[in-house]
Amino acid sequence: MNYDFHGAEYTGEQIDTAIKAAAGANFMTDMTSIFCIALSNNLLIPIKNKKVEIVDLDEYVKKWVTKYINGYENRPSKRRGNPSNTVADSLMKEIYHKLHPHLEDKVVEIVAAGHSTMMTIENIVGDMLEEYLSGKLAAHGWRCCWGTTVKSVDFINDNGTLLQVKTSDNSENSSSSAVRIGTSIEKWYRRVSTKADTYRWDDLIKMTVDHTISEKDFRAFVATTINNNPDCVYIHK
């Protein structure tokens, strides 16, 4: 099968050769499968370059493969969390103290640090979900698009099915949602934000044909990941 890339046609073998050359010892067969299916659906993200649009396949593949490998190597079970460069607005603590004047300054500091940590945890839950599903769904032909290497798609199936995964129904912005319009990208989110302890795993089971996934199993995976790699979450002091 031939694939069109910026007006030039390449065979699957040519693409595989380019990806293998770029990845070297880090090559994974998923890379070629994901790249070709994404290319067929016009879903590859152009590498940002303010001066020149990159159209050379080898150069594009090198950058694409780097993104993929970085995403894979920085999955929650392997990564080390880093502190945010954003400095919290001190006014927030002042307002909180005004609303709770009986609290000591050190308690307010603890509350502020806790808020920052919870925000960090909230961000990593989505990555945890992606890693959990990558291990579970592989047996059914699903491949994880590590490093956001495919626009608005988190998993691609060998049969060409495209899937976007979110941890909550309110964790997607309008611009991200708009990308799916006119495409065959399916969407699944883990929880319903307006109802406590309401999850949608049954829907994902129907999509993926994997009957081992569940909220209980996901939470067990998260607990194991944190126990084995507690540094994946940076704890704000």
Backbone as CSV, one residue per row, in Angstrom:
resi,resn,N_x,N_y,N_z,CA_x,CA_y,CA_z,C_x,C_y,C_z
1,MET,0.841,-1.200,0.000,0.000,0.000,0.000,0.874,1.248,0.000
2,ASN,0.457,2.249,-0.758,1.191,3.498,-0.808,0.526,4.556,0.075
3,TYR,1.344,5.447,0.610,0.852,6.505,1.494,1.315,7.851,0.964
4,ASP,0.390,8.810,0.970,0.716,10.155,0.504,1.228,10.996,1.671
5,PHE,2.384,11.605,1.464,2.971,12.477,2.488,3.401,13.766,1.820
6,HIS,2.603,14.823,1.998,2.891,16.128,1.402,3.096,16.036,-0.104
7,GLY,2.228,15.244,-0.750,2.272,15.172,-2.203,3.176,14.103,-2.771
8,ALA,3.983,13.461,-1.927,4.866,12.384,-2.398,4.329,11.047,-1.897
9,GLU,4.476,10.012,-2.696,3.991,8.692,-2.308,5.131,7.823,-1.791
10,TYR,4.834,7.128,-0.694,5.808,6.224,-0.095,5.139,4.890,0.183
11,THR,5.889,3.819,0.054,5.356,2.503,0.387,5.476,2.293,1.889
12,GLY,4.731,1.322,2.399,4.828,1.002,3.810,6.240,0.578,4.182
13,GLU,6.914,-0.097,3.246,8.280,-0.536,3.500,9.224,0.655,3.621
14,GLN,9.037,1.664,2.797,9.882,2.861,2.873,9.686,3.592,4.203
15,ILE,8.436,3.682,4.636,8.132,4.343,5.905,8.735,3.554,7.056
16,ASP,8.605,2.232,7.006,9.160,1.378,8.061,10.675,1.532,8.133
17,THR,11.314,1.599,6.978,12.774,1.762,6.935,13.182,3.097,7.559
18,ALA,12.426,4.165,7.243,12.741,5.495,7.784,12.564,5.521,9.298
19,ILE,11.516,4.879,9.789,11.259,4.859,11.222,12.318,4.036,11.953
20,LYS,12.697,2.907,11.386,13.735,2.068,12.005,15.061,2.814,12.074
21,ALA,15.382,3.553,11.023,16.637,4.313,10.999,16.626,5.412,12.054
22,ALA,15.468,6.051,12.225,15.358,7.138,13.201,15.354,6.626,14.627
23,ALA,14.717,5.485,14.859,14.570,4.963,16.227,15.769,4.154,16.688
24,GLY,16.464,3.527,15.766,17.606,2.709,16.146,17.209,1.592,17.095
25,ALA,17.946,1.485,18.204,17.681,0.434,19.193,16.345,0.617,19.896
26,ASN,15.761,1.803,19.793,14.474,2.083,20.453,13.268,1.764,19.566
27,PHE,13.499,1.157,18.421,12.406,0.865,17.498,11.383,-0.079,18.104
28,MET,10.111,0.250,17.904,9.006,-0.617,18.289,8.081,-0.746,17.085
29,THR,7.585,-1.941,16.839,6.747,-2.166,15.662,5.501,-1.291,15.672
30,ASP,5.038,-0.906,16.879,3.860,-0.041,16.980,4.078,1.274,16.235
31,MET,5.312,1.747,16.204,5.607,3.027,15.574,5.146,3.050,14.119
32,THR,5.534,2.033,13.364,5.195,1.989,11.945,3.692,1.859,11.741
33,SER,3.065,1.000,12.536,1.614,0.800,12.408,0.855,2.089,12.677
34,ILE,1.224,2.760,13.766,0.555,4.006,14.135,0.782,5.078,13.069
35,PHE,2.017,5.208,12.624,2.353,6.243,11.642,1.551,6.053,10.359
36,CYS,1.481,4.830,9.861,0.797,4.575,8.593,-0.715,4.780,8.703
37,ILE,-1.306,4.301,9.793,-2.752,4.474,9.967,-3.082,5.957,10.134
38,ALA,-2.265,6.666,10.909,-2.486,8.105,11.112,-2.321,8.861,9.797
39,LEU,-1.334,8.455,9.013,-1.100,9.102,7.723,-2.300,8.888,6.796
40,SER,-2.880,7.712,6.852,-4.049,7.403,6.018,-5.249,8.258,6.391
41,ASN,-5.296,8.687,7.657,-6.420,9.492,8.139,-6.094,10.985,8.249
42,ASN,-4.938,11.383,7.700,-4.512,12.797,7.746,-4.476,13.343,9.165
43,LEU,-3.960,12.547,10.090,-3.976,12.941,11.501,-2.594,13.195,12.098
44,LEU,-1.563,13.151,11.278,-0.231,13.417,11.826,-0.085,14.900,12.130
45,ILE,0.539,15.185,13.272,0.735,16.578,13.665,1.975,17.132,12.971
46,PRO,1.836,18.207,12.185,3.021,18.810,11.566,3.976,19.322,12.640
47,ILE,5.257,19.089,12.457,6.235,19.616,13.396,6.273,21.126,13.238
48,LYS,6.142,21.857,14.337,6.079,23.313,14.262,7.429,23.907,13.865
49,ASN,7.398,24.696,12.846,8.588,25.384,12.383,8.121,26.720,11.809
50,LYS,8.489,27.805,12.440,7.975,29.113,12.046,8.450,29.542,10.653
51,LYS,9.578,28.994,10.195,10.135,29.449,8.931,9.789,28.526,7.761
52,VAL,9.886,27.223,8.002,9.712,26.279,6.903,8.815,25.123,7.327
53,GLU,7.901,24.730,6.476,7.090,23.547,6.726,7.906,22.322,6.315
54,ILE,8.120,21.431,7.233,8.935,20.261,6.952,8.157,19.267,6.101
55,VAL,8.683,18.935,4.939,7.998,17.987,4.066,8.871,16.773,3.759
56,ASP,10.125,16.819,4.134,11.010,15.686,3.910,10.635,14.563,4.881
57,LEU,10.345,13.387,4.355,9.877,12.277,5.187,10.880,11.911,6.271
58,ASP,12.147,11.764,5.913,13.154,11.344,6.891,13.288,12.343,8.041
59,GLU,13.283,13.641,7.709,13.402,14.662,8.752,12.162,14.674,9.644
60,TYR,11.004,14.530,9.025,9.762,14.511,9.795,9.743,13.302,10.725
61,VAL,10.096,12.152,10.192,10.086,10.910,10.972,11.015,11.005,12.170
62,LYS,12.182,11.627,11.984,13.119,11.758,13.100,12.485,12.493,14.277
63,LYS,11.788,13.585,13.974,11.153,14.379,15.031,9.943,13.635,15.609
64,TRP,9.202,12.973,14.760,8.033,12.218,15.206,8.446,11.076,16.141
65,VAL,9.470,10.351,15.743,9.965,9.235,16.548,10.494,9.722,17.898
66,THR,11.162,10.865,17.896,11.675,11.439,19.154,10.533,11.740,20.107
67,LYS,9.439,12.317,19.594,8.266,12.596,20.423,7.678,11.307,20.989
68,TYR,7.586,10.302,20.154,7.022,9.018,20.565,7.865,8.391,21.682
69,ILE,9.164,8.343,21.469,10.062,7.724,22.460,10.046,8.505,23.769
70,ASN,10.063,9.838,23.684,10.024,10.651,24.904,8.736,10.405,25.683
71,GLY,7.613,10.277,24.965,6.354,10.003,25.625,6.360,8.648,26.304
72,TYR,6.904,7.662,25.621,6.965,6.304,26.176,7.896,6.242,27.388
73,GLU,9.051,6.849,27.276,10.028,6.795,28.366,9.586,7.599,29.589
74,ASN,8.666,8.548,29.394,8.197,9.379,30.503,6.799,8.999,30.974
75,ARG,6.400,7.757,30.755,5.136,7.271,31.289,5.217,7.236,32.811
76,PRO,4.088,7.299,33.516,4.096,7.410,34.980,4.951,6.384,35.724
77,SER,4.992,5.162,35.240,5.758,4.129,35.949,7.259,4.360,35.867
78,LYS,7.691,5.241,34.949,9.121,5.476,34.756,9.563,6.910,35.032
79,ARG,8.659,7.853,34.956,9.045,9.257,35.038,9.392,9.691,36.465
80,ARG,10.004,10.849,36.541,10.263,11.510,37.816,9.599,12.881,37.743
81,GLY,8.678,13.144,38.669,7.957,14.404,38.652,8.862,15.586,38.932
82,ASN,8.578,16.703,38.297,9.357,17.927,38.486,8.476,19.041,39.023
83,PRO,9.065,19.940,39.808,8.269,21.066,40.316,7.840,21.986,39.187
84,SER,6.697,22.609,39.357,6.208,23.549,38.355,7.012,24.843,38.412
85,ASN,7.197,25.464,37.270,7.887,26.746,37.219,6.959,27.908,37.558
86,THR,5.671,27.597,37.683,4.684,28.632,37.985,4.674,28.944,39.485
87,VAL,4.806,30.210,39.812,4.778,30.648,41.214,3.334,30.990,41.578
88,ALA,2.842,30.395,42.665,1.458,30.620,43.083,1.225,32.083,43.467
89,ASP,0.049,32.572,43.182,-0.336,33.938,43.521,-0.544,34.016,45.038
90,SER,0.281,34.803,45.720,0.199,34.906,47.179,-1.140,35.476,47.649
91,LEU,-1.825,36.182,46.760,-3.125,36.744,47.112,-4.136,35.648,47.451
92,MET,-3.995,34.501,46.823,-4.911,33.397,47.092,-4.844,32.981,48.558
93,LYS,-3.622,32.928,49.082,-3.469,32.552,50.489,-4.031,33.637,51.412
94,GLU,-3.856,34.883,51.001,-4.399,35.975,51.814,-5.927,35.907,51.870
95,ILE,-6.536,35.648,50.742,-7.994,35.547,50.704,-8.468,34.369,51.546
96,TYR,-7.775,33.253,51.404,-8.153,32.065,52.174,-8.045,32.344,53.664
97,HIS,-7.001,33.067,54.046,-6.801,33.396,55.457,-7.894,34.346,55.957
98,LYS,-8.340,35.248,55.104,-9.422,36.159,55.463,-10.714,35.374,55.720
99,LEU,-10.927,34.350,54.901,-12.136,33.543,55.051,-12.051,32.592,56.240
100,HIS,-10.822,32.252,56.620,-10.599,31.352,57.764,-9.567,31.981,58.707
101,PRO,-9.903,33.095,59.365,-8.943,33.823,60.205,-8.445,33.044,61.409
102,HIS,-9.173,31.997,61.779,-8.773,31.217,62.950,-7.593,30.281,62.658
103,LEU,-7.289,30.084,61.382,-6.216,29.170,61.022,-4.843,29.833,61.161
104,GLU,-3.884,29.065,61.626,-2.519,29.566,61.734,-1.901,29.657,60.334
105,ASP,-0.886,30.498,60.206,-0.240,30.704,58.913,0.293,29.392,58.333
106,LYS,0.867,28.549,59.194,1.450,27.304,58.694,0.376,26.357,58.152
107,VAL,-0.820,26.435,58.716,-1.918,25.600,58.223,-2.340,26.066,56.836
108,VAL,-2.401,27.376,56.646,-2.745,27.927,55.341,-1.691,27.519,54.309
109,GLU,-0.434,27.501,54.729,0.640,27.077,53.829,0.452,25.616,53.429
110,ILE,0.041,24.800,54.389,-0.196,23.377,54.111,-1.350,23.211,53.121
111,VAL,-2.400,24.006,53.319,-3.549,23.958,52.417,-3.119,24.335,50.994
112,ALA,-2.313,25.385,50.892,-1.852,25.854,49.582,-0.988,24.797,48.900
113,ALA,-0.081,24.186,49.669,0.782,23.146,49.106,-0.047,21.937,48.691
114,GLY,-1.054,21.629,49.509,-1.922,20.501,49.192,-2.707,20.734,47.914
115,HIS,-3.144,21.961,47.733,-3.883,22.303,46.507,-3.000,22.107,45.283
116,SER,-1.758,22.547,45.357,-0.824,22.402,44.237,-0.567,20.927,43.933
117,THR,-0.408,20.142,44.999,-0.165,18.710,44.815,-1.364,18.024,44.177
118,MET,-2.564,18.374,44.626,-3.766,17.764,44.059,-3.919,18.110,42.579
119,MET,-3.544,19.331,42.206,-3.601,19.710,40.797,-2.614,18.875,39.984
120,THR,-1.442,18.617,40.551,-0.441,17.785,39.881,-0.969,16.366,39.721
121,ILE,-1.584,15.855,40.781,-2.140,14.504,40.739,-3.249,14.417,39.694
122,GLU,-4.090,15.436,39.648,-5.186,15.444,38.680,-4.652,15.352,37.253
123,ASN,-3.547,16.036,37.004,-2.957,16.011,35.663,-2.371,14.648,35.315
124,ILE,-1.825,13.958,36.327,-1.157,12.692,36.036,-2.129,11.528,35.923
125,VAL,-3.356,11.687,36.422,-4.339,10.602,36.332,-4.580,10.221,34.872
126,GLY,-4.648,11.222,34.003,-4.844,10.942,32.581,-3.701,10.123,32.010
127,ASP,-2.472,10.423,32.427,-1.314,9.666,31.964,-1.331,8.243,32.529
128,MET,-1.788,8.121,33.776,-1.924,6.798,34.396,-2.925,5.953,33.603
129,LEU,-4.026,6.584,33.226,-5.068,5.891,32.479,-4.530,5.410,31.134
130,GLU,-3.760,6.256,30.485,-3.184,5.905,29.189,-2.235,4.720,29.327
131,GLU,-1.386,4.743,30.354,-0.438,3.635,30.526,-1.169,2.345,30.897
132,TYR,-2.163,2.452,31.755,-2.953,1.279,32.153,-3.583,0.623,30.923
133,LEU,-4.223,1.424,30.096,-4.904,0.891,28.920,-3.918,0.361,27.878
134,SER,-2.739,0.961,27.800,-1.751,0.502,26.826,-1.361,-0.945,27.089
135,GLY,-1.282,-1.298,28.370,-0.941,-2.673,28.729,-2.104,-3.632,28.557
136,LYS,-3.297,-3.159,28.851,-4.479,-4.006,28.796,-4.952,-4.281,27.365
137,LEU,-4.916,-3.258,26.523,-5.552,-3.352,25.213,-4.648,-3.862,24.103
138,ALA,-3.357,-3.989,24.388,-2.412,-4.420,23.352,-2.792,-5.773,22.753
139,ALA,-3.320,-6.660,23.573,-3.689,-7.998,23.099,-4.830,-7.956,22.087
140,HIS,-5.545,-6.845,22.038,-6.672,-6.711,21.118,-6.343,-5.799,19.927
141,GLY,-5.042,-5.588,19.701,-4.621,-4.821,18.532,-4.621,-3.319,18.703
142,TRP,-4.714,-2.852,19.956,-4.711,-1.410,20.204,-3.288,-0.947,20.495
143,ARG,-2.910,0.145,19.887,-1.557,0.679,20.049,-1.634,2.109,20.591
144,CYS,-0.851,2.395,21.609,-0.873,3.708,22.261,-0.040,4.711,21.465
145,CYS,-0.615,5.863,21.212,0.084,6.931,20.481,0.882,7.782,21.466
146,TRP,1.958,7.230,21.970,2.753,7.916,22.988,3.224,9.284,22.507
147,GLY,3.349,10.191,23.456,3.912,11.502,23.142,3.013,12.381,22.302
148,THR,1.693,12.146,22.364,0.729,12.917,21.551,1.198,13.020,20.101
149,THR,1.616,11.882,19.547,2.149,11.864,18.191,1.064,11.824,17.125
150,VAL,-0.188,11.613,17.533,-1.300,11.640,16.581,-2.346,12.611,17.103
151,LYS,-2.730,13.545,16.279,-3.640,14.610,16.681,-4.973,14.076,17.209
152,SER,-5.272,14.382,18.489,-6.538,14.040,19.135,-6.837,12.546,19.187
153,VAL,-5.816,11.724,19.058,-5.998,10.265,19.131,-5.003,9.695,20.135
154,ASP,-5.505,8.866,21.055,-4.648,8.249,22.064,-4.331,6.796,21.737
155,PHE,-5.270,6.125,21.069,-5.071,4.723,20.701,-5.559,4.472,19.274
156,ILE,-4.798,3.648,18.574,-5.156,3.246,17.211,-5.197,1.725,17.173
157,ASN,-6.257,1.190,16.570,-6.369,-0.252,16.438,-5.865,-0.690,15.072
158,ASP,-5.397,-1.916,14.989,-4.890,-2.429,13.718,-5.956,-2.412,12.628
159,ASN,-7.231,-2.423,13.037,-8.303,-2.382,12.041,-8.627,-0.958,11.586
160,GLY,-7.866,0.010,12.103,-8.041,1.396,11.684,-8.897,2.239,12.612
161,THR,-9.446,1.644,13.659,-10.280,2.397,14.599,-9.421,3.376,15.395
162,LEU,-9.922,4.598,15.551,-9.217,5.661,16.264,-9.966,5.972,17.551
163,LEU,-9.248,6.122,18.654,-9.889,6.328,19.956,-9.198,7.425,20.757
164,GLN,-10.010,8.343,21.247,-9.525,9.391,22.144,-10.028,9.066,23.549
165,VAL,-9.135,9.099,24.522,-9.467,8.722,25.901,-9.303,9.914,26.827
166,LYS,-10.303,10.151,27.670,-10.244,11.221,28.662,-10.596,10.649,30.027
167,THR,-10.026,11.227,31.079,-10.321,10.727,32.414,-11.658,11.225,32.934
168,SER,-12.163,12.330,32.373,-13.448,12.868,32.822,-14.160,13.557,31.661
169,ASP,-15.481,13.658,31.765,-16.242,14.272,30.672,-16.031,15.775,30.575
170,ASN,-15.397,16.379,31.566,-15.140,17.823,31.527,-13.649,18.141,31.380
171,SER,-12.872,17.171,30.932,-11.425,17.385,30.824,-10.979,17.671,29.403
172,GLU,-11.909,18.040,28.535,-11.579,18.358,27.154,-12.038,19.766,26.822
173,ASN,-11.149,20.545,26.215,-11.544,21.900,25.832,-12.227,21.885,24.466
174,SER,-12.850,22.984,24.110,-13.639,23.060,22.888,-12.802,22.876,21.632
175,SER,-11.569,23.397,21.641,-10.718,23.280,20.452,-10.340,21.825,20.201
176,SER,-10.091,21.092,21.287,-9.751,19.675,21.149,-10.941,18.887,20.646
177,SER,-12.117,19.230,21.153,-13.340,18.547,20.734,-13.641,18.806,19.268
178,ALA,-13.376,20.025,18.820,-13.687,20.411,17.438,-12.890,19.610,16.426
179,VAL,-11.710,19.141,16.828,-10.848,18.403,15.912,-11.527,17.125,15.420
180,ARG,-12.388,16.533,16.261,-13.029,15.262,15.898,-14.149,15.427,14.874
181,ILE,-14.644,16.665,14.706,-15.754,16.890,13.787,-15.354,16.482,12.374
182,GLY,-16.166,15.628,11.778,-15.883,15.176,10.420,-14.883,14.038,10.349
183,THR,-14.491,13.495,11.506,-13.551,12.378,11.533,-14.235,11.145,12.105
184,SER,-13.524,10.023,12.075,-14.057,8.779,12.624,-13.508,8.499,14.021
185,ILE,-12.963,9.524,14.661,-12.380,9.343,15.991,-13.482,9.097,17.022
186,GLU,-13.384,7.972,17.737,-14.319,7.682,18.807,-13.776,8.251,20.114
187,LYS,-14.678,8.622,21.014,-14.256,9.213,22.280,-14.820,8.422,23.451
188,TRP,-13.981,8.247,24.470,-14.438,7.622,25.713,-13.867,8.398,26.885
189,TYR,-14.695,8.623,27.901,-14.171,9.226,29.131,-14.501,8.331,30.308
190,ARG,-13.596,8.327,31.286,-13.666,7.377,32.400,-14.788,7.666,33.380
191,ARG,-14.949,8.937,33.763,-15.916,9.250,34.814,-16.865,10.376,34.407
192,VAL,-18.020,10.395,35.092,-19.004,11.454,34.887,-18.775,12.496,35.970
193,SER,-18.442,13.706,35.577,-18.027,14.734,36.537,-19.153,15.227,37.438
194,THR,-20.380,15.054,37.028,-21.508,15.583,37.806,-22.137,14.543,38.738
195,LYS,-21.602,13.318,38.714,-22.151,12.260,39.568,-21.015,11.539,40.272
196,ALA,-21.124,11.440,41.585,-20.062,10.798,42.363,-19.954,9.310,42.030
197,ASP,-18.711,8.866,41.871,-18.427,7.440,41.653,-19.248,6.836,40.508
198,THR,-19.344,7.570,39.407,-20.048,7.076,38.222,-19.045,6.956,37.078
199,TYR,-18.856,5.733,36.612,-17.828,5.462,35.617,-18.422,4.789,34.384
200,ARG,-17.665,4.817,33.290,-18.186,4.348,32.009,-17.332,3.233,31.395
201,TRP,-16.846,2.351,32.243,-15.991,1.272,31.757,-16.732,0.305,30.831
202,ASP,-18.019,0.107,31.063,-18.794,-0.798,30.205,-18.751,-0.344,28.746
203,ASP,-18.787,0.975,28.538,-18.733,1.508,27.179,-17.396,1.192,26.515
204,LEU,-16.312,1.297,27.296,-14.986,1.026,26.739,-14.807,-0.463,26.462
205,ILE,-15.402,-1.287,27.303,-15.332,-2.731,27.076,-15.970,-3.081,25.739
206,LYS,-17.093,-2.443,25.428,-17.762,-2.682,24.147,-16.893,-2.227,22.978
207,MET,-16.194,-1.105,23.157,-15.351,-0.572,22.083,-14.111,-1.436,21.843
208,THR,-13.505,-1.911,22.941,-12.199,-2.570,22.847,-12.251,-4.086,22.918
209,VAL,-13.367,-4.624,23.334,-13.559,-6.065,23.510,-12.605,-6.621,24.573
210,ASP,-12.218,-5.797,25.510,-11.394,-6.253,26.630,-12.260,-6.261,27.882
211,HIS,-12.447,-7.445,28.457,-13.337,-7.582,29.605,-12.593,-7.580,30.939
212,THR,-11.296,-7.272,30.912,-10.524,-7.259,32.158,-10.391,-5.854,32.735
213,ILE,-10.757,-4.840,31.954,-10.616,-3.466,32.433,-11.784,-3.088,33.338
214,SER,-11.496,-2.294,34.363,-12.532,-1.850,35.305,-11.959,-0.744,36.171
215,GLU,-12.820,-0.029,36.884,-12.357,1.010,37.797,-11.521,0.401,38.917
216,LYS,-11.954,-0.744,39.427,-11.218,-1.409,40.508,-9.826,-1.811,40.044
217,ASP,-9.743,-2.360,38.845,-8.452,-2.805,38.317,-7.557,-1.606,38.017
218,PHE,-8.146,-0.527,37.499,-7.373,0.685,37.220,-6.785,1.256,38.507
219,ARG,-7.596,1.294,39.557,-7.106,1.831,40.837,-6.002,0.953,41.418
220,ALA,-6.089,-0.339,41.193,-5.031,-1.233,41.650,-3.737,-0.945,40.890
221,PHE,-3.870,-0.666,39.588,-2.704,-0.309,38.774,-2.074,0.987,39.274
222,VAL,-2.920,1.977,39.571,-2.422,3.270,40.071,-1.680,3.069,41.390
223,ALA,-2.250,2.275,42.300,-1.617,2.030,43.601,-0.256,1.367,43.419
224,THR,-0.185,0.396,42.529,1.081,-0.302,42.275,2.117,0.646,41.670
225,THR,1.666,1.480,40.742,2.568,2.436,40.092,3.144,3.423,41.109
226,ILE,2.283,3.936,41.986,2.747,4.887,43.012,3.683,4.212,43.998
227,ASN,3.362,2.980,44.385,4.227,2.250,45.326,5.605,1.992,44.728
228,ASN,5.624,1.656,43.444,6.893,1.334,42.787,7.671,2.577,42.356
229,ASN,6.947,3.659,42.110,7.613,4.883,41.648,6.934,6.119,42.253
230,PRO,7.071,6.313,43.557,6.425,7.474,44.195,6.921,8.812,43.668
231,ASP,8.102,8.822,43.068,8.654,10.080,42.551,7.977,10.540,41.272
232,CYS,7.023,9.756,40.761,6.338,10.198,39.540,5.477,11.410,39.817
233,VAL,5.132,11.639,41.084,4.368,12.813,41.479,5.259,13.700,42.338
234,TYR,5.447,14.929,41.923,6.231,15.865,42.728,5.369,16.394,43.863
235,ILE,5.849,16.201,45.077,5.108,16.664,46.255,5.536,18.087,46.603
236,HIS,4.567,18.999,46.542,4.856,20.394,46.846,5.074,20.564,48.354
237,LYS,6.165,21.158,48.698,6.520,21.338,50.128,5.843,22.596,50.688
